[in-house]
Amino acid sequence: VCNERNLGYAASNNRGAAAARGEFLLLLNNDLVFLPGWLEPMLELVNRGKADLAGNVQLSVRTRQVDHAGIFFDPAGSPVHFRPPLAFLSGREMIEAPAVTGACLLLRRSRFLEAGGFDEGYANGYEDIDLCLRMRSRGHRVAVAARSIVYHYIGATEGRHDHDDRNAVRFETRWGTFARELAER
């Protein structure tokens, strides 16, 4: 699907999902570097019913450290990337998390469409977390495939943070109470 102009993450992925015909959707940023074997652990989690939406571990290209192994919430309900030492992941199959980044996530196309896709009211931020929380509210499991590792050029998209304040207000209005409850668990 070729967009004539940049529609943003949510709208672009919604268009792609509407045109897709496969069983799975694999949503990827264009600033990832894939390591051998990165896809199979994500597929295993979803195929075996251990997760309905699977993310992965993302290492910063610059620091070579874990930048993302799930998204949790602080006591104020703000999303925080889980950044454990790489050794923490050794021997783990998955990490259940309230949310994962949309930079690399896998789910069944039917689940994405049932959840209504991405909320296009967000502009390049929070739409992935919103989707994960909507999936969770429908009884679906969200997890990070701990053996799926990619490198990520974090924040490389021009204007990526231009709408953070507006996105945060939208998120707080919809999910603030629930996010604070998740932080207490």
Backbone hydrogen bonds in HBPLUS format (Angstrom, degrees):
<---DONOR---> <-ACCEPTOR-->    atom                        ^
c    i                          cat <-CA-CA->   ^        H-A-AA   ^      H-
h    n   atom  resd res      DA  || num        DHA   H-A  angle D-A-AA Bond
n    s   type  num  typ     dist DA aas  dist angle  dist       angle   num
A0012-SER N   A0008-GLY O   3.05 MM   4  5.94 157.9  2.10 148.9 156.0     1
A0013-ASN N   A0009-TYR O   3.01 MM   4  6.06 165.1  2.03 150.9 155.2     2
A0014-ASN N   A0010-ALA O   2.91 MM   4  6.08 154.1  1.97 151.3 159.5     3
A0015-ARG N   A0011-ALA O   2.97 MM   4  6.16 156.0  2.03 147.6 153.2     4
A0016-GLY N   A0012-SER O   3.05 MM   4  6.31 158.7  2.10 144.8 150.8     5
A0017-ALA N   A0013-ASN O   2.84 MM   4  6.01 159.6  1.88 149.9 155.3     6
A0018-ALA N   A0014-ASN O   2.99 MM   4  6.13 151.9  2.07 143.7 151.0     7
A0019-ALA N   A0015-ARG O   3.16 MM   4  6.40 145.3  2.29 143.9 152.4     8
A0020-ALA N   A0016-GLY O   2.95 MM   4  6.08 131.3  2.19 142.3 156.0     9
A0109-ARG N   A0023-GLU O   2.78 MM  86  5.63 164.6  1.80 136.8 142.3    10
A0025-LEU N   A0107-LEU O   2.76 MM  82  5.55 165.3  1.78 175.0 179.0    11
A0107-LEU N   A0025-LEU O   3.10 MM  82  5.55 154.9  2.17 151.9 159.5    12
A0027-LEU N   A0105-LEU O   2.85 MM  78  5.34 157.6  1.90 165.6 167.2    13
A0105-LEU N   A0027-LEU O   3.00 MM  78  5.34 152.8  2.08 143.2 151.9    14
A0029-ASN N   A0103-ALA O   2.73 MM  74  4.77 141.5  1.88 146.6 139.3    15
A0153-TYR N   A0031-ASP O   2.89 MM 122  5.36 172.7  1.89 167.1 169.6    16
A0033-VAL N   A0151-TYR O   2.78 MM 118  4.87 155.0  1.85 140.6 143.2    17
A0151-TYR N   A0033-VAL O   2.86 MM 118  4.87 172.4  1.86 151.4 152.6    18
A0038-TRP N   A0035-LEU O   3.26 MM   3  5.77 138.8  2.44 149.8 144.1    19
A0042-MET N   A0039-LEU O   3.05 MM   3  5.52 126.6  2.34 113.2 126.5    20
A0043-LEU N   A0039-LEU O   3.13 MM   4  6.45 163.1  2.16 157.4 162.6    21
A0044-GLU N   A0040-GLU O   2.88 MM   4  6.07 158.8  1.93 157.2 163.3    22
A0045-LEU N   A0041-PRO O   3.23 MM   4  6.40 159.6  2.27 141.1 144.7    23
A0046-VAL N   A0042-MET O   3.28 MM   4  6.60 163.5  2.31 151.5 155.1    24
A0047-ASN N   A0043-LEU O   2.75 MM   4  5.83 170.7  1.76 161.1 164.5    25
A0048-ARG N   A0044-GLU O   2.93 MM   4  5.82 154.8  1.99 146.7 152.5    26
A0050-LYS N   A0045-LEU O   2.88 MM   5  5.00 132.9  2.10 155.8 162.2    27
A0051-ALA N   A0045-LEU O   3.17 MM   6  5.42 142.9  2.32 127.1 122.5    28
A0049-GLY N   A0046-VAL O   3.17 MM   3  5.15 160.1  2.21 103.5 109.0    29
A0052-ASP N   A0141-ARG O   2.79 MM  89  5.21 158.0  1.84 131.7 139.1    30
A0053-LEU N   A0141-ARG O   3.12 MM  88  6.51 145.3  2.25 158.4 165.1    31
A0143-ALA N   A0053-LEU O   3.07 MM  90  6.55 159.0  2.12 164.5 170.7    32
A0054-ALA N   A0106-LEU O   2.85 MM  52  5.18 168.3  1.86 157.8 160.2    33
A0106-LEU N   A0054-ALA O   2.81 MM  52  5.18 156.1  1.87 149.9 158.1    34
A0055-GLY N   A0143-ALA O   2.84 MM  88  6.23 160.1  1.88 150.7 157.6    35
A0145-ALA N   A0055-GLY O   2.94 MM  90  6.10 173.1  1.94 136.1 135.8    36
A0057-VAL N   A0148-SER O   2.90 MM  91  6.01 154.5  1.97 173.9 170.7    37
A0150-VAL N   A0057-VAL O   3.08 MM  93  6.52 154.0  2.15 156.2 163.5    38
A0058-GLN N   A0068-HIS O   2.91 MM  10  5.04 159.4  1.96 143.8 149.3    39
A0067-ASP N   A0058-GLN O   2.74 MM   9  5.67 169.1  1.75 158.1 161.6    40
A0068-HIS N   A0058-GLN O   3.15 MM  10  5.04 143.0  2.30 144.3 143.8    41
A0059-LEU N   A0150-VAL O   2.85 MM  91  6.22 166.7  1.86 159.1 163.1    42
A0152-HIS N   A0059-LEU O   2.80 MM  93  5.96 153.6  1.87 169.2 169.6    43
A0060-SER N   A0065-GLN O   2.90 MM   5  5.69 158.8  1.95 165.6 165.7    44
A0064-ARG N   A0060-SER O   2.74 MM   4  5.07 146.4  1.85 139.8 148.4    45
A0061-VAL N   A0152-HIS O   3.24 MM  91  5.68 157.4  2.30 134.2 131.9    46
A0069-ALA N   A0082-PHE O   2.87 MM  13  5.23 118.9  2.25 143.5 158.4    47
A0082-PHE N   A0070-GLY O   2.79 MM  12  5.34 171.8  1.79 156.3 155.6    48
A0071-ILE N   A0099-ALA O   2.74 MM  28  4.94 148.1  1.84 151.6 144.4    49
A0099-ALA N   A0071-ILE O   3.28 MM  28  4.94 140.9  2.45 144.9 145.1    50
A0072-PHE N   A0080-VAL O   2.90 MM   8  5.32 165.2  1.92 158.4 155.8    51
A0080-VAL N   A0072-PHE O   2.75 MM   8  5.32 156.1  1.81 150.2 151.1    52
A0074-ASP N   A0078-SER O   2.94 MM   4  5.48 159.0  1.99 151.4 155.0    53
A0077-GLY N   A0074-ASP O   2.76 MM   3  5.29 163.6  1.79 124.3 129.7    54
A0088-PHE N   A0085-PRO O   2.90 MM   3  5.51 147.4  2.01 118.2 127.2    55
A0089-LEU N   A0086-LEU O   3.07 MM   3  5.71 149.6  2.17 116.7 123.9    56
A0090-SER N   A0087-ALA O   3.18 MM   3  5.39 149.9  2.27 106.0 114.5    57
A0092-ARG N   A0089-LEU O   3.01 MM   3  5.47 165.4  2.03 134.6 137.3    58
A0146-ALA N   A0093-GLU O   2.98 MM  53  5.29 138.3  2.16 116.9 125.3    59
A0095-ILE N   A0144-VAL O   2.96 MM  49  5.08 144.7  2.09 138.4 148.4    60
A0144-VAL N   A0095-ILE O   2.84 MM  49  5.08 159.6  1.88 139.3 145.5    61
A0097-ALA N   A0142-VAL O   3.23 MM  45  5.95 165.8  2.26 132.9 136.9    62
A0111-ARG N   A0108-ARG O   3.10 MM   3  5.35 123.4  2.43 102.1 115.5    63
A0112-PHE N   A0108-ARG O   3.19 MM   4  6.56 159.4  2.23 153.7 159.2    64
A0113-LEU N   A0109-ARG O   2.98 MM   4  6.28 164.4  2.00 158.7 162.2    65
A0114-GLU N   A0110-SER O   2.87 MM   4  6.00 158.2  1.92 146.1 152.7    66
A0115-ALA N   A0111-ARG O   2.99 MM   4  6.13 149.1  2.09 144.4 151.9    67
A0117-GLY N   A0112-PHE O   2.89 MM   5  5.21 150.3  1.98 163.7 154.0    68
A0116-GLY N   A0113-LEU O   2.99 MM   3  5.01 151.5  2.07 101.3 110.4    69
A0122-TYR N   A0119-ASP O   3.32 MM   3  6.21 173.6  2.33 120.7 122.6    70
A0130-ASP N   A0126-TYR O   2.86 MM   4  6.03 165.0  1.88 158.6 163.0    71
A0131-LEU N   A0127-GLU O   3.06 MM   4  6.15 156.6  2.11 136.7 142.5    72
A0132-CYS N   A0128-ASP O   3.05 MM   4  6.31 162.3  2.08 146.0 150.6    73
A0133-LEU N   A0129-ILE O   2.95 MM   4  6.22 159.7  2.00 153.6 158.6    74
A0134-ARG N   A0130-ASP O   2.93 MM   4  6.18 151.2  2.02 148.4 156.9    75
A0135-MET N   A0131-LEU O   2.85 MM   4  6.13 155.9  1.91 152.5 159.5    76
A0136-ARG N   A0132-CYS O   2.88 MM   4  6.16 162.4  1.91 149.6 154.3    77
A0137-SER N   A0133-LEU O   2.88 MM   4  6.03 153.0  1.96 141.7 149.2    78
A0138-ARG N   A0135-MET O   2.99 MM   3  5.18 143.5  2.13 102.6 113.9    79
A0140-HIS N   A0135-MET O   3.03 MM   5  5.29 160.1  2.07 142.8 137.9    80
A0139-GLY N   A0136-ARG O   2.87 MM   3  5.05 159.4  1.92 113.1 116.0    81
A0148-SER N   A0145-ALA O   3.02 MM   3  5.43 164.4  2.04 117.8 121.8    82
A0160-ARG N   A0157-THR O   3.11 MM   3  5.31 147.1  2.23 136.8 132.0    83
A0162-ASP N   A0159-GLY O   3.08 MM   3  5.21 169.9  2.09 115.9 118.7    84
A0164-ASP N   A0161-HIS O   3.35 MM   3  5.27 173.5  2.36 110.3 110.3    85
A0167-ASN N   A0163-HIS O   2.88 MM   4  6.03 165.4  1.90 162.9 167.9    86
A0168-ALA N   A0164-ASP O   2.85 MM   4  5.97 155.6  1.91 148.5 154.9    87
A0169-VAL N   A0165-ASP O   3.10 MM   4  6.37 153.6  2.17 147.3 153.5    88
A0170-ARG N   A0166-ARG O   3.06 MM   4  6.33 163.1  2.09 150.0 154.4    89
A0171-PHE N   A0167-ASN O   2.86 MM   4  6.09 160.8  1.90 151.6 157.1    90
A0172-GLU N   A0168-ALA O   2.86 MM   4  6.00 165.6  1.88 148.8 152.9    91
A0173-THR N   A0169-VAL O   2.97 MM   4  6.12 160.4  2.01 150.6 155.6    92
A0174-ARG N   A0170-ARG O   3.15 MM   4  6.37 157.5  2.20 146.6 152.0    93
A0175-TRP N   A0171-PHE O   2.66 MM   4  5.57 170.7  1.67 165.3 168.6    94
A0176-GLY N   A0172-GLU O   2.96 MM   4  4.15 145.3  2.08 115.7 119.3    95
A0179-ALA N   A0175-TRP O   2.76 MM   4  5.84 165.2  1.79 169.1 174.2    96
A0180-ARG N   A0176-GLY O   3.00 MM   4  6.19 155.7  2.06 149.8 155.7    97
A0181-GLU N   A0177-THR O   3.00 MM   4  6.29 149.1  2.10 145.8 154.8    98
A0182-LEU N   A0178-PHE O   2.89 MM   4  6.22 154.4  1.96 150.1 157.1    99
A0183-ALA N   A0179-ALA O   3.00 MM   4  6.25 143.8  2.14 140.6 150.5   100
A0184-GLU N   A0181-GLU O   3.15 MM   3  5.30 134.5  2.36  98.9 110.8   101
A0185-ARG N   A0182-LEU O   3.18 MM   3  5.33 147.7  2.29 102.0 111.1   102
